[in-house]
Amino acid sequence: MRKRKPSPSPEPSGREHLRGTFEQVPELYDRARPTYPPELLDHVAAFGPRILEIGPGTGQATRGLAARGVSVTAVELGARLARAARRNAPEAEIVNADFEVWEPERGDFDAVVAFTAFHWLDPESRYSKAVRLLRPGGTLGVVETALVLPEGGDPFWREMQEDYDAVTPSPDNRPPPDPSEVADLRVEFEQRAGLVEVEVRRYRWDVVYDADGWIDVIATYSPNIARAAEVRRELFGRLHARIAARPEGRIAAHYLATLTTGRTIVPPGGAKLG
């Protein structure tokens, strides 16, 4: 009898639904997700002594900022993720709340930052809420992380498209972009947030994974968590077999973190701190 291939699941949709999927895999998220380059954390820590972090997850960036002497208040939506963040960054204040409705006792933060989390907030209010919590001259810093395929990069990222096309066919299936094709938030910072001194910095680094390690990473991606279990099993099985069949049994994941920063305007006669 011919084995029936699982039908592709509908594409997961809905910001509210997808942003809550990470709560299903907090320990795996903590173990598998990559940390950030030290030079990126150094730059963010220099924004000021009081930093508000939006969506810390299990604390991949929080612990690095706290270790640099920064006073961090981090607001995490998921209760299980927040518990892991408290374990990983005990020096930080981890608040289990929805940032979109949470209000601090003091709102004059030196910086409000988000590491690969800002896009989960309501696009109609995320800038106004973040800017409102800054002191005059304070900094908004948003890091967006992407897999990229630089010139000379690992060919796995093109080869694996066969597996995605076979299991989850979609016109959106394509290899990661060249680093030069990754957009930043400069225009939104200037036009929607009304920030000044807007700057963009980019940080490139590689992480080597074996088959188990890479499957752990993609098992924490919200679209994969939301897929039908049989579709996820077939996709992960194909990718695992492809990596394990390589002579070295490993792949190089090419990451790009894009940090967009901007300052709030200092009122006439006001003193800009920091």
JORA-V308645 format. One record per residue. N is the residue number from 1. BURIAL is + if it has 16 or more other C-alpha atoms within 10 Angstrom, else -. Layout:
n,burial
N,BURIAL
N,BURIAL
This chain:
n,burial
1,-
2,-
3,-
4,-
5,-
6,-
7,-
8,+
9,+
10,-
11,-
12,-
13,-
14,-
15,-
16,-
17,-
18,+
19,+
20,-
21,+
22,+
23,+
24,-
25,-
26,+
27,-
28,-
29,+
30,+
31,-
32,+
33,+
34,-
35,-
36,+
37,-
38,-
39,-
40,+
41,+
42,-
43,-
44,+
45,+
46,+
47,+
48,+
49,-
50,+
51,+
52,+
53,+
54,+
55,+
56,+
57,+
58,+
59,+
60,+
61,+
62,+
63,+
64,+
65,+
66,+
67,-
68,-
69,-
70,+
71,+
72,+
73,+
74,+
75,+
76,+
77,+
78,+
79,-
80,+
81,+
82,+
83,+
84,+
85,+
86,+
87,-
88,+
89,+
90,-
91,+
92,+
93,+
94,+
95,+
96,+
97,+
98,-
99,+
100,-
101,-
102,-
103,-
104,-
105,-
106,-
107,-
108,+
109,+
110,+
111,+
112,+
113,+
114,+
115,+
116,+
117,+
118,+
119,-
120,-
121,+
122,-
123,-
124,-
125,-
126,+
127,+
128,-
129,+
130,+
131,+
132,-
133,+
134,+
135,+
136,+
137,+
138,+
139,+
140,+
141,+
142,+
143,+
144,+
145,+
146,+
147,+
148,+
149,+
150,+
151,-
152,-
153,-
154,-
155,-
156,+
157,+
158,-
159,-
160,+
161,+
162,-
163,+
164,+
165,-
166,-
167,+
168,+
169,-
170,-
171,-
172,-
173,-
174,-
175,+
176,+
177,-
178,-
179,+
180,-
181,-
182,+
183,-
184,+
185,+
186,+
187,-
188,-
189,+
190,-
191,-
192,-
193,+
194,+
195,+
196,+
197,-
198,+
199,-
200,-
201,-
202,-
203,-
204,+
205,-
206,-
207,-
208,-
209,+
210,+
211,+
212,-
213,+
214,+
215,+
216,+
217,+
218,+
219,+
220,+
221,+
222,+
223,+
224,+
225,+
226,+
227,+
228,-
229,-
230,-
231,+
232,+
233,-
234,+
235,+
236,+
237,-
238,+
239,+
240,+
241,-
242,+
243,+
244,+
245,-
246,-
247,-
248,-
249,-
250,+
251,+
252,+
253,+
254,+
255,+
256,+
257,+
258,+
259,+
260,+
261,+
262,+
263,+
264,+
265,+
266,-
267,-
268,-
269,-
270,-
271,-
272,-
273,-
274,-
